């Protein structure tokens, strides 16, 4: 399978890359040096890009060519009260979660039967004080995919939304580390792959 992992240098993205070692892997992320080291480790191809930039995203996806499998393991998290929310911070969350997904679907080329995997969130985990903007970004992604799924199904392309509990990645560093009981990236990657490679793939996978 020709597989693209967006956000490959993140905790979950790198765990997915390691789990898929031996496949035809295309890896993308903003940290070029880390990306190249990971690509060498798994025998993949490094394609550095900033997915919030439409021209970079378009160039990346043109170079990637036709895909059988893609993981949108892109995102960020921020916490702040409603009164203190800064416009740039909210816009950044929407760009990371929604706009980068929009560019993937707009410019990506997919073979019939391709599976595109995105990561949402359990509402009870994010609809809490301090995370309103993050919850909005995840919610926007989920509703966007719900409509996009109907369009792409005509082309034989399947969209899978994955809802994960907390995963022990670097995203939690600003908050003092991951919560107790968080999945390791390796365990999360294993569960994701088990689910999305089912026949037929689920529209929503809750881990």
N, C-alpha and C positions, 0 to 999 in steps of 0.2 A: 504494500500500500504506500502511495506517495502521501506523506503526512506532514502537515505544517503545524508547528506549535508556536503560537504568539504569546509573548511573555515568558519565553523559555528560560530566562535567567532567574525568574522568581522561584520560590520554594516549590510550588505545585508544578509549574512548568518544567523545571529541571527534573523533578521526580518522574513526570510523564516521559520526558526524553530518555531517562535512564531505563525506564520500564520497557520502552519501545526500541531499545538498542538492537541494531540488526535490520530494522526497517529502513525504507528510504525516507530519511528525516530532513526536513527543512526547519531551521530554528531561527526565530526572530526575537529581538529585544533591543532595548536602547543602550545597554552596557556592552559595547563591542568586544572588549578584551575578555570579559567573562563568557560572552556568547561563543567566541572562537574557541576558548578552552573547553567548553561543554561540547561543542560540535566535534572537536578532535576526540574527546572521550567516548562519544557514542557513534562516531563515524558518520556524522551528519554534515549538513552545509549551513554555515552561518550567514544570515541575511539581516544585518543590523538595520533598524528603522525605528522612527518615532511614529507610532500609529495614530497619534493625534494630529499629525500633519497629513493632509489629504494627498499631496503630491508624493510624499514618501511612502504612504500606504499603497497608493496606486502602483508605484514603481516596484515595490516589494511583491505585490500580488501578480504583477505581470511577469516578474522573474520566476516566481514560484511555479507558474504553469498550472496545468490541470491537476486537481487534488482529489484524493479518495477520502481523506480524513483531515480535519482541522480542529485544533483546540484553541479557543479564545481564553487563554489563562492570563488575561490582562486586567489590571484593576489597582485601586488604591483605596485607602480608608482614612477618614478624618473624623474627629469628634469635636463638637462645639455646641454651645447653646444657640437657640434660635436668635436671641438678641445679639449675639456676638458673631454670627455667621458673616463671612466675607464673600462677596460675589465671586472673586477669583477662585476661592477654594471650592465653592459649589460648582462653578463651571468646570473646574479641573476634574472633579468627580464624574460629572456627566460626560466629559470628553473621554476619560479613561474607560468607563463602563459602556456607554452607549455609542458615542461617535466612532470609536475604534471598531465596534461590532458592525455599525452601519457601513464603514468602509470595506470591511471584510466581505460582506454580502454584496456590496455594490460592485467591487472590482475583482473579486475572486472568480476563478473558473473551476468548475466542479464537474467531475465525471458522473454519469448516472449511477445512483446508488451511494453517492458520497454522503458522509455524516459530518455535520458541523456541530461542535460541542461548545456550549457556553455555560458560565457559572453564575447562578442566581444566589438566592439566600432564603433561608427559612424566615418568614415574616417575624416570628416571635423573637428571633435573635437580633433583628436590626430595627424593629419598630419600637425603639426605646429612647428615653431622653438622651440627647447628645448626639444621636446618630440619624437625625431627620434627613439631612442631605444625602448621606450614604444610602439610607433606605429608599429615598426617591430615585437615586441613580440605578439601584438594583431593580426597583419596580419598573422604571422606564425601560430597562433592558428586557425584562420579562414580557411586557406588553408589546414591545416592538417585535420580539421574536414570535409572539403568538400570531400576529398578522403576517409577518414574513414567511412563516412556516407554510401558510396556505398558498403563497405564490410559488415558493420553491418546490413544493411537492409536485407541481406540474412538470418540473424538470427532473424529477426523480431524486431530488436532494432532500435529505432528512435533517431537521434541526433537533438537537437534544439539549434541553435545559437541565443542568445538574444543580441540585441544592445540596450543599455540604454543611455539616456542622463545622465548628471551629477547626481550623487546620493550623498546626504549629509552624507558621512561616514568619518571615521578617516583617510582615504587615503589622504584627502585634507589638513590635519593638517600642513604638512610641507610647504604648499603654502598659509597659512593664512586663511584657511577655504574654504568651497565649494563656487562655483560661485553662483551668484544671480539666483534664479529660480530653483535651484537643487531640485530634488525629495527627499522626505524623504525616509528613508529605508523602512518604512511601506507601503508607497504608491507604491514604486518600487516593493516590494514583491507581493503586491496585483495584480498589472498589469502583473507581470511575471507569477503568478499562473493562472490567468485568461487566458493568452495566451497559456501556454504550456499544459494545461489540456484540450484544445479543442480536438474535434474529427473531422478529424485526426489532430495531432499536426503539426504545421508549421515547415518547415525546418529552416526558419529564422523569428524571431519575432522582429519587430522594435517597440519599445515603444515610 
